[in-house]
């Protein structure tokens, strides 16, 4: 008896749910009413989709009516193809109704007895699907040109007289890394291999239109026996719909290859042509992309994004891409990626979640698409929140043991790391005697070895993060009051004003508002009863608490870096106010980290007119 199809489908649904791999095809909910609203999820790289570009005319039909080789080619198609070729630096172009079909079409047009397709292992699903129908194809390891050279050499010997085509992407859609097109083109020319470059994520995002033109791949002096063909999408940077195959090189060669694809690509021959109305919209986008230098604005945002995410070591370790507008952040699991995306969505920040099977290496990621129209202040604020969410997901923050709730195995790993660091630091302090550095000066002043090591540990580990939080909170409080900011910058009275500001901040809004302790004796007081061994959470900072010293660890807590942190924060606030008297808040109000152990504005965005 045959298996039950419904039972099979229900089982697959349960498996997807369990692995956090469920997807939907529903419209997204309307944006939340938040001060910050920024989209990293769509591929509208130039911001043209957000504009809603009008069409030049409204007489174009909504549908092409038939296949383009029958009666479905309209004047709008050829006008668009000429404009796309000019934008790309190509000789001619052929428009398809989607980028997916353009990739199916070029592979189908190249496949024939005697053809071998060598494909990068990370190429898009459309290219992989096309390869399944091809007579002979192989995948080489991602970006491994040495292995590709070996395959080219081996294929040339094993199949003499055969044809070889190499298929890659210029900028890969998941990781966001770029191919070394110069080296690849030289390698293909050496072996007379045709090269297909999918520029879906680079087309119109670079000043010269395509990376093929940027790298001069269509130079007429190149070997004509090693043609280079580019495919691209019209639905990303151009914010329209459709796909295109671009033909460069000598004019006669480009015409030959366009004619070949028109007559052999089944997704072109048997598909209704692209809507002429959509073709007009794509034409408007081409005009805007060429005339407004949007690629330069996109590149500035891309560089800014890389700088923001790269300055946190824990985030920099999992940051990928950035060669184009795609930045990718590896996540520990599909569930953690979904949770981080939901958290960011609550703050008005939309990111894409890429999980298996949509990723070639089974690693879940948050993918961010930078847009040319992202406001710089919002971009900074949003990416800082993205970085914080990624840090929490990995438990990679220096304060992980306080609020990361790491798994037991991770706790052991952290403990070993801390012990190794303590041993290294102790040795460094011992060997510093007689040198010119902080440790040597402290030892020379009579501070015992154990206390110097303790202070060094605070400076490098806990002090970096908690003092940063204290400084952020104090700066935010000060910038809200222009008279206070002016007083802080006074060369004579500013240091005293800064000291008082830090004391007030510690008392009311300390970055370390609570301490966790374990009761050593029985306590039976009004409002508090504790037995020996009970865990206590003591709130030591707040508007009603009079003593600022408790909050940051003075007295019985014996936190040797507490006074140093106060002094450092006071000095920073005074020096900033003195050197930048016109500094003022900018952009949306900051979001706050509000945990039991730590609290602070996550970012203080300012401008200095």
C-alpha positions in Angstrom: 0.0 0.0 0.0 1.3 3.5 -0.8 2.4 5.9 1.9 0.0 8.5 3.2 0.9 11.9 1.6 -0.8 13.9 4.3 1.1 12.1 7.1 4.3 12.8 5.2 3.5 16.5 4.8 2.5 16.8 8.5 5.8 15.2 9.6 7.8 17.5 7.4 6.0 20.5 9.0 6.8 19.2 12.5 10.5 18.8 11.6 10.6 22.4 10.2 9.0 23.7 13.4 11.4 21.8 15.6 14.5 23.1 13.8 13.2 26.7 13.6 13.2 26.5 9.8 9.6 27.5 9.1 9.1 30.2 6.4 6.0 32.1 5.3 4.9 33.9 2.2 2.7 36.5 3.9 3.0 40.3 3.8 5.1 41.6 6.7 3.3 43.3 9.5 3.2 47.1 9.4 6.2 48.8 10.9 6.0 49.4 14.6 5.6 52.9 15.8 9.2 53.4 17.0 11.5 56.3 17.0 13.9 54.2 14.8 12.7 52.6 11.6 15.3 51.2 9.3 15.2 48.4 6.7 18.1 46.0 6.2 16.0 43.2 4.8 15.2 44.1 1.3 17.6 44.4 -1.6 16.6 47.9 -2.5 20.3 48.9 -2.5 20.0 52.3 -4.2 16.8 53.3 -2.3 14.8 53.5 -5.6 12.0 51.2 -4.4 11.3 53.5 -1.5 10.8 56.4 -3.9 8.1 54.7 -6.0 9.5 56.0 -9.3 6.8 57.0 -11.8 6.7 55.7 -15.3 7.3 58.0 -18.2 4.0 57.0 -19.8 1.0 54.9 -18.9 0.1 53.5 -22.3 2.3 50.4 -22.0 0.3 47.2 -21.5 0.5 45.3 -18.2 1.3 42.0 -19.9 3.5 41.2 -22.9 0.8 38.9 -24.3 3.0 36.0 -25.4 6.6 34.7 -25.6 9.0 37.3 -26.9 9.9 35.1 -29.9 6.2 35.0 -30.9 4.7 38.4 -30.4 5.7 39.4 -26.9 8.6 41.7 -27.7 7.5 45.3 -27.3 9.5 48.5 -27.9 9.9 49.0 -24.2 11.9 45.7 -24.1 14.5 46.8 -26.6 14.7 50.3 -25.2 15.4 48.9 -21.7 17.9 46.4 -23.1 19.9 49.2 -24.8 19.8 51.2 -21.5 20.9 48.2 -19.4 23.8 47.5 -21.8 24.9 51.2 -21.6 24.7 51.1 -17.8 26.7 47.8 -17.6 29.3 48.7 -20.2 28.1 45.8 -22.4 27.3 45.7 -26.1 23.8 44.2 -25.9 21.4 42.7 -23.4 18.5 40.3 -23.2 15.7 40.8 -20.7 13.9 37.9 -19.0 10.8 38.0 -16.8 12.9 37.2 -13.7 16.5 36.8 -12.6 15.9 33.2 -11.8 14.9 32.5 -15.4 17.8 34.4 -16.7 20.2 32.1 -14.9 18.2 29.0 -16.0 18.3 30.4 -19.5 22.1 31.0 -19.8 23.0 27.5 -18.4 20.5 25.8 -20.7 21.9 27.7 -23.7 25.4 26.6 -22.9 24.7 23.0 -22.1 25.2 20.5 -25.0 27.1 17.3 -25.5 30.8 18.1 -24.8 30.1 20.9 -22.3 31.4 20.8 -18.8 30.1 23.3 -16.2 32.4 24.1 -13.3 30.5 26.0 -10.6 31.5 27.6 -7.4 29.9 25.7 -4.5 28.1 28.8 -3.2 26.3 29.9 -6.5 22.6 30.8 -6.3 19.9 28.1 -6.2 18.8 29.2 -9.7 22.2 28.2 -11.1 22.3 25.0 -9.1 18.8 24.1 -10.4 19.9 24.7 -13.9 23.0 22.5 -13.4 20.8 19.6 -12.4 19.4 19.5 -15.9 22.8 19.9 -17.6 24.6 16.9 -19.1 27.8 17.4 -17.0 28.6 19.7 -14.1 30.9 19.8 -11.1 31.1 22.1 -8.1 34.5 23.4 -6.9 35.1 24.6 -3.3 33.9 28.2 -2.7 36.4 30.8 -3.9 39.2 28.1 -4.3 40.8 29.2 -7.5 43.7 26.8 -7.0 41.2 23.9 -7.1 39.4 25.4 -10.0 42.8 25.5 -11.9 43.3 21.9 -11.2 39.8 21.0 -12.4 40.3 23.0 -15.6 43.5 21.2 -16.3 42.1 17.8 -15.5 38.9 18.4 -17.6 41.0 19.6 -20.5 43.0 16.4 -20.5 40.0 14.1 -19.8 37.7 15.6 -22.4 39.9 16.8 -25.2 38.0 18.9 -27.7 35.3 19.7 -25.1 34.0 23.0 -24.0 34.3 24.3 -20.4 32.2 27.0 -18.7 33.0 28.5 -15.3 30.0 29.9 -13.3 30.5 32.2 -10.3 28.8 35.2 -8.6 30.5 38.6 -8.4 29.2 39.2 -4.8 27.7 36.2 -3.1 24.2 36.6 -1.9 24.5 34.9 1.6 28.0 35.7 2.8 28.5 38.9 0.8 32.1 38.1 -0.2 33.4 39.0 -3.6 35.2 37.0 -6.3 38.6 37.9 -7.5 37.4 38.5 -11.1 40.8 39.6 -12.4 42.5 36.3 -11.4 39.5 34.3 -12.5 39.3 35.9 -15.9 43.0 35.2 -16.5 42.6 31.6 -15.4 39.6 31.1 -17.8 41.4 32.7 -20.7 44.4 30.4 -20.2 42.1 27.4 -20.6 39.8 28.9 -23.2 36.9 28.5 -20.7 33.8 30.6 -21.0 33.0 32.6 -17.9 29.5 33.4 -16.6 29.3 35.9 -13.8 26.1 36.4 -11.9 26.1 40.1 -10.9 22.7 40.1 -9.1 24.1 41.8 -6.1 26.6 44.1 -7.7 24.8 45.3 -10.8 24.2 49.1 -10.6 25.8 49.3 -7.1 29.2 50.3 -8.4 30.1 53.5 -10.2 30.8 51.7 -13.5 27.5 49.7 -13.4 29.0 46.3 -13.3 32.1 44.7 -11.8 32.8 43.2 -15.2 33.3 46.7 -16.5 35.2 47.8 -13.4 37.7 45.0 -14.0 37.8 45.5 -17.7 36.6 42.0 -18.4 35.1 42.9 -21.8 38.3 44.4 -23.1 38.3 43.8 -26.9 41.9 42.6 -26.7 41.0 39.6 -24.5 41.0 36.1 -26.0 37.7 35.9 -28.1 37.7 32.1 -27.5 37.0 32.8 -23.8 33.8 34.9 -23.8 32.5 36.5 -20.6 28.7 36.7 -20.1 27.1 38.5 -17.2 23.6 37.8 -15.7 21.9 40.3 -13.3 18.6 41.0 -11.6 16.4 44.0 -12.1 14.7 43.5 -8.8 17.5 44.5 -6.5 19.4 47.7 -7.0 16.9 48.8 -9.7 13.9 47.9 -7.5 11.9 46.7 -10.5 11.4 43.1 -11.6 13.0 40.8 -14.1 16.5 39.6 -15.1 19.0 40.3 -17.8 21.8 38.6 -19.6 24.6 41.0 -20.7 26.9 40.4 -23.6 30.2 42.3 -24.0 33.4 42.1 -25.9 33.6 42.7 -29.7 30.2 43.7 -31.2 30.0 40.7 -33.5 30.7 38.3 -30.6 28.1 39.9 -28.4 25.5 39.7 -31.2 26.4 36.1 -31.8 25.9 35.1 -28.2 22.6 37.1 -27.9 21.2 35.4 -30.9 22.3 32.0 -29.5 20.5 32.6 -26.2 17.3 33.9 -28.0 17.2 30.6 -30.0 18.2 28.1 -27.3 17.2 29.3 -23.8 14.0 27.5 -23.0 13.0 29.9 -20.1 13.1 32.7 -22.7 11.4 30.9 -25.6 8.6 29.4 -23.6 7.9 32.1 -21.1 5.7 35.1 -21.5 7.8 38.2 -21.8 8.5 40.7 -19.1 5.6 43.1 -18.5 6.2 46.2 -20.7 4.9 48.3 -17.8 7.6 46.9 -15.5 10.1 47.4 -18.3 9.3 51.1 -18.2 9.8 51.3 -14.5 13.1 49.5 -14.8 14.1 52.1 -17.5 13.3 54.9 -15.0 15.5 53.2 -12.4 18.4 52.9 -14.9 18.2 56.7 -15.6 18.2 57.5 -11.8 21.1 55.1 -11.1 23.2 56.6 -13.9 22.4 60.2 -13.3 22.4 60.6 -9.5 25.6 58.8 -8.5 23.7 56.7 -6.1 26.5 54.1 -6.1 28.9 56.5 -4.4 26.3 57.1 -1.6 25.8 53.4 -1.2 29.6 52.8 -0.9 29.8 55.5 1.8 27.1 53.7 3.8 28.8 50.3 3.3 32.1 51.6 4.6 30.4 53.2 7.6 28.5 49.9 8.4 31.7 47.9 8.2 33.4 50.3 10.6 30.6 50.2 13.1 30.3 46.5 13.2 34.0 45.8 13.0 35.0 47.8 16.1 33.4 45.2 18.4 35.8 42.2 18.6 33.0 39.7 19.3 31.0 40.9 16.3 34.0 41.3 14.0 34.7 37.6 14.5 31.4 36.6 13.0 31.1 39.4 10.4 31.3 38.4 6.7 31.0 40.2 3.4 31.0 43.9 3.0 32.7 43.8 -0.5 29.3 44.9 -1.8 26.1 46.1 0.0 25.6 42.7 1.8 26.9 42.2 5.4 26.4 38.9 7.0 26.6 37.9 10.7 27.0 34.3 11.6 24.7 33.1 14.4 24.9 30.1 16.7 21.7 28.5 15.5 18.5 29.0 13.5 16.6 29.7 16.7 19.0 32.3 17.9 19.0 34.1 14.6 15.1 34.2 14.7 15.2 35.5 18.3 17.6 38.2 17.5 15.6 39.3 14.4 12.4 39.5 16.5 14.2 41.6 19.2 15.5 44.0 16.5 12.1 44.2 14.9 10.7 45.4 18.2 13.1 48.3 18.0 12.1 49.1 14.4 15.1 47.4 12.8 14.3 44.8 10.1 17.0 42.3 9.2 16.9 39.2 7.1 17.3 35.7 8.6 19.0 33.1 6.4 18.8 29.5 7.6 19.2 26.1 6.1 18.4 25.1 3.3 18.9 28.7 2.0 22.5 28.8 3.0 25.2 26.8 1.2 27.1 25.8 4.4 24.2 25.2 6.8 25.2 28.2 9.0 22.4 30.5 10.1 23.0 34.2 9.6 21.5 37.6 10.0 21.9 39.3 6.6 21.9 43.1 6.3 21.5 44.9 3.0 22.9 48.5 3.2 20.9 51.1 1.2 22.1 54.3 -0.3 19.3 56.2 1.4 19.9 55.1 4.9 20.3 58.2 7.1 23.8 58.2 8.6 22.5 58.8 12.2 19.9 56.0 12.0 22.4 53.7 10.4 24.8 54.1 13.3 22.1 53.7 15.9 20.6 50.6 14.2 23.9 48.8 13.6 25.0 49.3 17.3 21.8 47.6 18.3 22.4 44.8 15.8 25.9 44.4 17.2 24.5 44.2 20.7 22.0 41.5 19.7 24.7 39.5 18.0 26.9 39.7 21.1 24.1 38.5 23.3 23.3 35.6 21.0 26.9 34.4 21.1 27.4 35.2 24.7 30.6 36.8 23.6 30.4 39.9 25.7 33.0 40.5 28.3 30.2 40.5 30.8 28.8 37.2 29.7 29.0 35.5 33.1 26.9 38.2 34.6 23.9 38.2 32.3 24.6 35.8 29.4 23.4 32.7 31.2 25.9 30.5 29.3 25.4 26.8 29.1 27.5 24.6 31.5 30.0 23.7 28.9 30.5 27.4 28.0 30.9 28.2 31.7 33.8 25.8 31.9 35.3 27.3 28.8 35.0 30.8 30.3 36.5 29.7 33.6 39.5 28.1 31.9 40.0 31.3 29.8 39.8 33.5 32.9 42.3 31.3 34.7 44.7 31.3 31.8 44.4 35.1 31.5 45.0 35.5 35.3 48.1 33.4 35.1 49.5 35.4 32.1 48.7 38.7 33.8 50.3 37.6 37.1 53.5 36.8 35.2 53.4 40.1 33.3 53.1 42.1 36.6 56.0 40.1 38.2 58.3 40.8 35.2 57.4 44.5 35.0 59.6 45.5 38.0 62.1 48.1 36.9 60.3 48.9 33.6 58.4 52.1 32.7 54.8 51.1 32.8 51.7 51.2 35.2 52.4 47.9 36.8 56.0 48.7 37.6 55.0 52.1 39.0 52.4 50.5 41.3 54.8 47.9 42.6 57.5 50.6 43.1 54.9 52.6 45.1 54.5 49.7 47.6 51.3 48.1 46.3 51.4 44.4 46.8 51.5 42.0 43.9 48.1 40.6 44.4 46.4 44.0 44.4 48.3 45.1 41.3 47.1 42.0 39.5 43.6 42.6 40.7 43.6 46.1 39.4 45.1 45.0 36.1 42.3 42.3 35.8 39.7 45.0 36.3 41.2 47.3 33.8 41.4 44.8 31.0 38.2 42.7 31.7 35.3 44.3 33.7 36.5 47.8 33.8 36.5 48.3 30.0 32.8 47.6 29.7 31.4 48.9 33.0 33.3 52.2 32.7 32.2 52.6 29.1 28.6 52.3 30.3 29.2 54.8 33.1 30.7 57.3 30.7 27.8 56.8 28.2 25.2 57.4 30.9 27.0 60.5 32.3 27.4 62.0 28.8 23.8 61.4 28.0 22.7 63.2 31.3 25.1 66.1 30.7 24.1 66.6 27.0 20.4 67.0 28.0 21.3 70.1 30.0 23.1 72.9 28.1 24.0 74.8 31.2 25.5 71.7 32.8 27.5 71.0 29.6 28.9 74.5 29.6 29.9 74.2 33.3 31.6 70.9 32.6 33.8 72.5 30.0 35.0 75.3 32.3 38.8 74.9 32.7 38.8 75.9 36.4 35.5 74.5 37.8 34.8 71.8 35.2 36.7 69.0 37.0 34.7 69.5 40.2 31.5 69.7 38.2 32.4 66.4 36.4 33.2 64.7 39.7 29.8 65.7 41.1 28.0 64.6 37.9 29.7 61.1 38.1 28.7 60.8 41.8 25.1 61.7 40.9 25.1 59.3 38.0 26.3 56.4 40.2 23.7 57.1 42.8 20.7 57.3 40.5 21.7 55.5 37.2 24.8 53.5 37.9 25.9 51.2 35.1 26.2 48.5 37.8 22.9 49.0 39.7 22.8 45.7 41.6 25.0 43.2 43.2 24.3 39.5 43.6 25.4 38.0 46.9 24.8 34.8 49.0 23.7 35.2 52.5 26.2 33.9 55.1 23.9 34.1 58.1 20.2 34.0 58.9 18.4 37.3 58.4 14.9 38.0 59.7 14.2 41.7 59.3 11.0 43.5 58.2 10.6 42.9 54.5 13.6 40.5 54.3 14.0 37.0 55.5 17.0 34.9 54.3 18.6 31.7 55.4 22.3 30.9 55.0 23.1 30.1 51.4 20.1 32.1 50.0 20.9 34.2 46.9 20.2 37.9 47.3 19.9 40.6 44.7 20.8 44.0 46.2 19.8 47.1 44.4 22.4 49.8 45.2 21.6 52.5 42.7 18.4 54.5 42.2 16.9 57.9 42.9 16.0 57.0 46.5 19.5 55.7 47.5 21.7 58.3 49.0 25.2 56.8 48.8 26.8 56.7 45.4 29.8 54.6 46.6 27.8 51.4 47.1 26.7 51.2 43.5 30.1 50.8 41.9 31.6 48.6 44.5 33.3 50.6 47.2 33.7 49.5 50.8 33.0 45.9 51.6 32.7 44.9 48.0 36.5 45.7 47.7 36.3 46.5 44.0 39.8 48.0 43.5 38.9 49.6 40.2 35.9 51.5 41.4 37.7 54.7 42.3 39.7 54.5 39.1 36.5 54.1 37.1 35.1 57.3 38.7 38.2 59.2 38.0 38.4 58.0 34.4 34.7 58.9 33.7 35.1 62.4 35.3 38.2 63.1 33.2 36.6 61.9 30.0 33.4 64.0 30.5 35.4 67.1 31.4 37.8 66.8 28.5 35.0 66.2 26.0 32.9 69.2 27.2 36.0 71.4 27.2 37.2 70.4 23.7 33.7 70.2 22.1 31.5 72.9 23.7 29.0 72.8 20.9 28.4 69.0 21.1 24.7 68.1 21.2 22.5 65.0 20.9 21.6 63.9 17.4 19.0 61.5 15.9 16.6 59.4 17.8 16.8 59.0 21.6 19.0 56.0 22.5 17.7 52.6 23.4 18.8 51.4 26.9 20.3 48.2 28.1 18.1 47.5 31.1 19.3 44.3 32.8 19.4 43.4 36.4 23.2 43.6 36.4 23.8 46.4 34.0 22.0 49.5 32.6 23.1 52.2 30.3 22.2 53.9 27.0 23.5 51.5 24.3 24.7 54.4 22.1 24.9 58.2 22.5 24.7 59.7 19.0 26.0 63.3 18.9 26.9 66.0 16.4 29.4 68.8 16.7 28.2 71.7 14.6 
